[in-house]
Amino acid sequence: MATTVGLSTHIWNNNAKCVMLLALYPVLLLGIFWLCVFALGLSMAHQPAPGVNGSMILMDSANNLTIEFAPLLIAAVAIWFIIAWFSHTRMIRKLSHSHPVTRQEEPELYNLLENLCISRGMPLPRLEIIETHARNAFASGIAKDNFCVTVTRGLMNSLATDELEAVIAHELTHIENRDVRLLIVTVIFTGLFGFLAQMVWSSLRYNLFFSSGRRDRNGGGVVIAIIVIAVVLWLGYLASLVMRFALSRRREYMADAGAIEMTKNPEAMMRALMRISGRDRIPETTDDIAMMCIENHVPFLGMFATHPPIEKRIRAISEVTNTPVPEVTDLPPINKEKSFSAQRDKAQDSARENPWLIRNRRKF
């Protein structure tokens, strides 16, 4: 568990997948544009030509329009990625509702992060906190100058110091392994499809429920076109989700292994996972952020799980390191007078000032 067998291959594969996703993105977008044009032609034609000839005419029209608009679409993709490259930090912060903290504000947490980075010879990433009682953490960033580790207030106030250290080591391993870069690319890759699909769905609902009295004789065709386009977009979005799920849950096992290699404390990693289990969901955030977290519990049969079950992760740590799995009843209580008491007081002050935290208060 403490070795790095296959790590270079894992990092190489992550980098290759990033390049592949970025390269295939405009191709996929052009393909979806072609399908939308073809579907629109089918629904809007008053008297479509019968048989194969009619389909060939529509296909030729779709080909011509796709070729005509290809430079514009490729330029739009380039602009999108430039914006995402320089603005992904603000995007992630907005989606997760996190805020940056300084060493003066969180000295103990900074010390844990800094000591681990020194032990690995890593540049110190930024540190951010989400003011929620959920227990979770994630790393983000694409390059050395914008890597970031984000933890929730609930995680800080609910884990022992060695457990929190294990979680931070887990996130630093994601940065080392380039998992973070690949995750950010997939979030950017799928984000546009989700936005377009939701926009078309909104237009579809408007046409179905609010514009029925104003439709002309082609109104039904317009609605059919919107339905077909929405289906095409959702298929594209689902295809991107499949690619997202194909990122391999093995990355979490490797990050757990990397955390144990850094801390030399497999029991702390297991205890941290046990305390996080079932309390990982961050309120008012997105699935993209949940996918990046140390835990993303999916209750529906694990069908769309992006992480392996915590029970399997704990069992893997125990079996490989020959460390007994801690009993739930044996988890020691967290003595807040000795661990992060200042942070707890700040969280309580923030809760009194923040109505959102008051509404979403949870007891642990």
C-alpha positions as CSV (number, residue, x, y, z in Angstrom):
1,M,0.0,0.0,0.0
2,A,2.9,2.3,0.7
3,T,4.6,1.7,-2.6
4,T,4.1,3.7,-5.8
5,V,4.0,0.8,-8.3
6,G,2.5,1.9,-11.6
7,L,2.3,5.5,-10.5
8,S,4.2,6.9,-13.4
9,T,1.9,5.0,-15.8
10,H,-1.1,6.3,-14.0
11,I,0.2,9.9,-14.3
12,W,1.0,9.4,-18.0
13,N,-2.5,8.0,-18.6
14,N,-4.1,11.0,-16.9
15,N,-2.1,13.4,-19.0
16,A,-2.9,11.5,-22.2
17,K,-6.6,11.5,-21.3
18,C,-6.6,15.2,-20.8
19,V,-5.2,15.7,-24.3
20,M,-7.6,13.2,-25.7
21,L,-10.7,14.9,-24.1
22,L,-9.6,18.4,-25.2
23,A,-9.0,17.1,-28.8
24,L,-12.2,15.2,-29.1
25,Y,-14.4,18.0,-27.6
26,P,-14.7,20.0,-30.9
27,V,-15.3,16.8,-32.8
28,L,-18.1,15.8,-30.5
29,L,-19.6,19.3,-30.7
30,L,-19.5,19.2,-34.5
31,G,-21.2,15.8,-34.4
32,I,-24.0,17.1,-32.1
33,F,-24.4,20.2,-34.3
34,W,-24.8,17.9,-37.3
35,L,-27.5,15.8,-35.6
36,C,-29.3,18.9,-34.5
37,V,-29.4,20.3,-38.0
38,F,-30.5,17.0,-39.4
39,A,-33.3,16.6,-36.8
40,L,-34.4,20.2,-37.4
41,G,-34.6,19.5,-41.2
42,L,-36.8,16.4,-40.6
43,S,-39.2,18.3,-38.3
44,M,-39.5,21.5,-40.3
45,A,-39.9,20.1,-43.8
46,H,-43.5,20.6,-45.0
47,Q,-43.4,17.8,-47.5
48,P,-40.2,15.9,-47.1
49,A,-39.0,13.9,-50.1
50,P,-39.9,10.3,-49.6
51,G,-37.4,7.4,-49.1
52,V,-33.7,7.4,-49.4
53,N,-33.5,10.4,-51.6
54,G,-35.2,12.7,-49.0
55,S,-32.8,11.5,-46.3
56,M,-29.8,12.1,-48.6
57,I,-31.0,15.7,-49.3
58,L,-31.3,16.4,-45.6
59,M,-27.9,14.8,-44.9
60,D,-26.3,16.9,-47.6
61,S,-27.8,20.0,-46.1
62,A,-26.6,19.0,-42.7
63,N,-23.1,18.4,-44.0
64,N,-23.0,21.7,-45.8
65,L,-24.2,23.7,-42.8
66,T,-21.8,21.8,-40.5
67,I,-18.9,22.6,-42.8
68,E,-20.0,26.2,-43.0
69,F,-20.3,26.7,-39.3
70,A,-17.3,24.5,-38.3
71,P,-14.8,27.4,-38.0
72,L,-17.3,29.3,-35.8
73,L,-17.8,26.3,-33.6
74,I,-14.1,25.6,-33.3
75,A,-13.5,29.2,-32.5
76,A,-16.2,29.1,-29.8
77,V,-14.6,26.0,-28.3
78,A,-11.2,27.7,-28.2
79,I,-12.7,30.7,-26.5
80,W,-14.5,28.5,-24.0
81,F,-11.3,26.7,-23.1
82,I,-9.3,29.9,-22.8
83,I,-12.0,31.3,-20.4
84,A,-12.1,28.0,-18.5
85,W,-8.3,27.9,-18.2
86,F,-8.0,31.3,-16.7
87,S,-11.3,31.3,-14.8
88,H,-11.7,27.7,-13.5
89,T,-10.6,28.7,-10.0
90,R,-13.4,31.2,-9.7
91,M,-15.8,28.7,-11.3
92,I,-15.0,26.1,-8.7
93,R,-15.2,28.6,-5.9
94,K,-18.6,29.7,-7.1
95,L,-19.9,26.2,-7.5
96,S,-18.6,25.0,-4.1
97,H,-19.3,28.2,-2.2
98,S,-15.8,28.1,-0.7
99,H,-13.6,31.0,0.4
100,P,-9.8,31.3,0.7
101,V,-8.2,31.5,4.1
102,T,-4.8,32.7,5.2
103,R,-2.3,31.3,7.6
104,Q,-3.3,33.8,10.2
105,E,-6.9,32.7,10.0
106,E,-6.2,28.9,10.1
107,P,-2.7,28.3,11.4
108,E,-3.2,24.7,12.5
109,L,-4.7,23.6,9.2
110,Y,-2.0,25.5,7.3
111,N,0.7,23.7,9.4
112,L,-0.7,20.3,8.5
113,L,-0.8,21.2,4.8
114,E,2.7,22.7,4.8
115,N,4.3,19.8,6.7
116,L,2.9,17.3,4.2
117,C,4.1,19.4,1.3
118,I,7.6,19.8,2.7
119,S,7.7,16.0,3.2
120,R,7.0,15.5,-0.5
121,G,8.9,18.5,-1.9
122,M,5.6,19.9,-3.3
123,P,4.7,23.6,-3.7
124,L,2.2,24.7,-1.2
125,P,-1.3,24.9,-2.7
126,R,-3.9,27.4,-1.7
127,L,-6.2,26.6,1.1
128,E,-10.0,27.2,1.0
129,I,-12.9,26.3,3.4
130,I,-16.6,25.7,2.8
131,E,-18.7,26.8,5.7
132,T,-20.9,23.7,6.0
133,H,-21.4,21.0,8.5
134,A,-20.9,18.4,5.8
135,R,-17.6,16.3,6.0
136,N,-15.7,16.4,2.8
137,A,-12.7,17.8,1.0
138,F,-11.4,18.1,-2.6
139,A,-8.4,19.4,-4.6
140,S,-8.7,21.5,-7.7
141,G,-6.4,23.2,-10.2
142,I,-4.6,22.6,-13.5
143,A,-1.1,24.0,-12.9
144,K,1.3,24.4,-10.0
145,D,0.4,28.1,-9.5
146,N,-3.4,27.4,-9.1
147,F,-3.6,24.1,-7.2
148,C,-5.9,24.3,-4.2
149,V,-7.1,22.1,-1.3
150,T,-10.6,22.8,-0.1
151,V,-12.0,21.3,3.2
152,T,-15.4,21.8,4.8
153,R,-15.8,23.3,8.3
154,G,-17.6,20.1,9.3
155,L,-14.6,18.0,8.4
156,M,-12.3,20.2,10.5
157,N,-14.6,20.1,13.5
158,S,-15.4,16.4,13.3
159,L,-12.0,14.7,12.7
160,A,-9.0,14.2,14.9
161,T,-5.8,15.9,13.9
162,D,-4.2,12.7,12.4
163,E,-7.4,12.0,10.6
164,L,-7.6,15.4,9.0
165,E,-3.9,15.1,8.1
166,A,-4.8,11.8,6.3
167,V,-7.5,13.6,4.3
168,I,-5.2,16.4,3.3
169,A,-2.6,13.9,2.3
170,H,-5.3,12.1,0.1
171,E,-6.0,15.4,-1.7
172,L,-2.3,16.2,-2.2
173,T,-1.9,12.7,-3.7
174,H,-4.6,13.6,-6.2
175,I,-2.5,16.7,-7.1
176,E,0.7,14.6,-7.4
177,N,-1.1,12.0,-9.6
178,R,-2.6,14.6,-11.9
179,D,-6.1,13.3,-11.1
180,V,-7.1,16.9,-10.3
181,R,-6.1,18.1,-13.8
182,L,-8.1,15.3,-15.4
183,L,-11.1,16.0,-13.2
184,I,-11.1,19.7,-14.0
185,V,-10.9,18.9,-17.7
186,T,-13.9,16.6,-17.5
187,V,-15.9,19.1,-15.5
188,I,-15.2,21.8,-18.2
189,F,-15.9,19.2,-20.9
190,T,-19.3,18.2,-19.6
191,G,-20.3,21.6,-18.3
192,L,-21.2,23.2,-21.6
193,F,-23.4,20.2,-22.6
194,G,-25.3,20.4,-19.3
195,F,-25.9,24.1,-19.8
196,L,-27.1,23.6,-23.4
197,A,-29.3,20.7,-22.4
198,Q,-30.9,22.7,-19.6
199,M,-31.4,25.7,-21.9
200,V,-33.1,23.6,-24.6
201,W,-35.3,21.9,-21.9
202,S,-36.4,25.3,-20.6
203,S,-37.3,26.3,-24.1
204,L,-39.2,23.1,-24.6
205,R,-41.2,23.6,-21.5
206,Y,-42.1,27.1,-22.5
207,N,-43.3,26.0,-25.9
208,L,-45.3,23.1,-24.4
209,F,-47.0,24.9,-21.6
210,F,-46.9,28.7,-22.3
211,S,-47.1,29.1,-26.0
212,S,-49.9,26.7,-27.0
213,G,-52.3,29.6,-27.9
214,R,-49.8,31.3,-30.2
215,R,-48.6,28.4,-32.3
216,D,-49.0,28.6,-36.0
217,R,-49.3,25.6,-38.3
218,N,-45.6,24.9,-37.9
219,G,-45.7,25.2,-34.1
220,G,-46.0,21.4,-33.7
221,G,-42.9,21.0,-35.9
222,V,-41.0,23.4,-33.8
223,V,-41.8,21.6,-30.7
224,I,-40.8,18.3,-32.3
225,A,-37.6,19.9,-33.4
226,I,-36.9,21.1,-29.9
227,I,-37.6,17.7,-28.4
228,V,-35.3,16.0,-30.9
229,I,-32.5,18.5,-30.3
230,A,-33.0,18.2,-26.5
231,V,-32.7,14.4,-26.8
232,V,-29.5,14.8,-28.9
233,L,-28.0,17.2,-26.4
234,W,-28.8,15.0,-23.5
235,L,-27.3,12.0,-25.4
236,G,-24.2,14.1,-25.8
237,Y,-24.3,15.0,-22.1
238,L,-24.8,11.4,-21.1
239,A,-21.9,10.4,-23.4
240,S,-19.7,12.8,-21.5
241,L,-21.0,11.4,-18.2
242,V,-20.0,7.9,-19.4
243,M,-16.5,9.3,-20.1
244,R,-16.5,10.9,-16.7
245,F,-17.4,7.6,-15.0
246,A,-14.7,5.9,-17.1
247,L,-12.1,8.0,-15.2
248,S,-11.6,4.9,-13.1
249,R,-12.5,4.6,-9.4
250,R,-9.0,3.2,-8.9
251,R,-7.8,6.8,-8.5
252,E,-9.4,6.9,-5.0
253,Y,-7.6,3.7,-4.0
254,M,-4.3,5.2,-5.2
255,A,-5.0,8.4,-3.4
256,D,-5.7,6.5,-0.2
257,A,-2.4,4.6,-0.7
258,G,-0.6,7.9,-1.3
259,A,-2.0,9.4,1.9
260,I,-0.8,6.4,3.9
261,E,2.6,6.7,2.3
262,M,2.8,10.4,3.4
263,T,1.5,9.9,6.9
264,K,2.6,6.3,7.7
265,N,-0.8,6.0,9.5
266,P,-3.3,3.7,7.8
267,E,-5.5,3.6,10.8
268,A,-6.0,7.4,10.7
269,M,-7.1,7.1,7.0
270,M,-9.6,4.4,7.9
271,R,-11.0,6.4,10.8
272,A,-11.3,9.5,8.6
273,L,-13.3,7.6,6.0
274,M,-15.5,6.1,8.7
275,R,-16.3,9.6,10.1
276,I,-17.0,10.9,6.6
277,S,-19.2,8.1,5.5
278,G,-22.9,9.1,5.1
279,R,-22.2,12.8,5.9
280,D,-20.4,13.9,2.8
281,R,-23.1,15.6,0.9
282,I,-22.4,19.4,0.7
283,P,-25.7,21.3,0.5
284,E,-26.4,23.6,-2.5
285,T,-23.5,22.3,-4.5
286,T,-23.3,20.5,-7.9
287,D,-22.5,16.9,-8.9
288,D,-19.3,18.2,-10.5
289,I,-18.0,19.3,-7.1
290,A,-19.2,16.1,-5.5
291,M,-17.3,14.1,-8.1
292,M,-14.1,15.8,-7.0
293,C,-14.5,15.2,-3.3
294,I,-12.9,12.5,-1.2
295,E,-16.3,10.8,-0.9
296,N,-19.4,11.1,-3.2
297,H,-22.1,8.8,-1.9
298,V,-24.6,7.6,-4.5
299,P,-27.4,5.7,-2.7
300,F,-29.2,4.4,-5.8
301,L,-27.5,1.0,-6.2
302,G,-24.2,2.8,-7.0
303,M,-25.3,3.0,-10.6
304,F,-23.7,6.4,-11.2
305,A,-21.0,6.2,-8.5
306,T,-17.8,8.1,-9.2
307,H,-16.1,6.6,-6.1
308,P,-15.8,3.1,-4.8
309,P,-17.8,2.4,-1.6
310,I,-16.1,3.5,1.5
311,E,-16.4,0.0,3.0
312,K,-14.3,-1.4,0.1
313,R,-11.7,1.4,0.5
314,I,-11.4,0.7,4.2
315,R,-11.1,-3.1,3.6
316,A,-8.4,-2.5,1.0
317,I,-6.4,-0.4,3.4
318,S,-6.8,-3.0,6.1
319,E,-5.8,-6.0,3.9
320,V,-2.8,-4.4,2.2
321,T,-1.3,-2.8,5.4
322,N,-2.3,-5.6,7.8
323,T,-4.0,-3.1,10.0
324,P,-7.2,-4.1,11.8
325,V,-10.3,-2.1,10.8
326,P,-11.3,0.1,13.7
327,E,-14.7,-0.6,15.3
328,V,-17.3,2.2,15.0
329,T,-17.8,2.0,18.8
330,D,-14.0,2.4,19.3
331,L,-13.8,5.7,17.4
332,P,-12.4,8.1,20.0
333,P,-14.3,11.3,20.7
334,I,-12.7,14.5,19.3
335,N,-11.4,16.7,22.1
336,K,-12.1,20.1,20.7
337,E,-10.2,21.8,23.5
338,K,-7.0,20.5,21.9
339,S,-7.8,20.3,18.2
340,F,-9.0,23.2,16.1
341,S,-10.9,24.9,19.0
342,A,-10.3,28.3,17.4
343,Q,-11.7,27.2,14.2
344,R,-14.8,25.8,16.0
345,D,-15.4,29.2,17.6
346,K,-15.0,30.9,14.3
347,A,-17.5,28.5,12.7
348,Q,-20.0,29.2,15.5
349,D,-19.6,33.0,15.0
350,S,-20.1,32.5,11.3
351,A,-23.2,30.4,11.9
352,R,-24.7,33.2,14.0
353,E,-24.0,35.7,11.2
354,N,-24.9,33.5,8.3
355,P,-28.7,32.6,7.9
356,W,-27.8,29.9,5.4
357,L,-25.7,28.0,7.9
358,I,-28.5,28.3,10.5
359,R,-31.0,26.8,8.1
360,N,-28.7,24.0,7.2
361,R,-27.4,23.2,10.7
362,R,-26.8,19.5,11.4
363,K,-26.1,17.7,14.6
364,F,-23.2,15.2,14.7
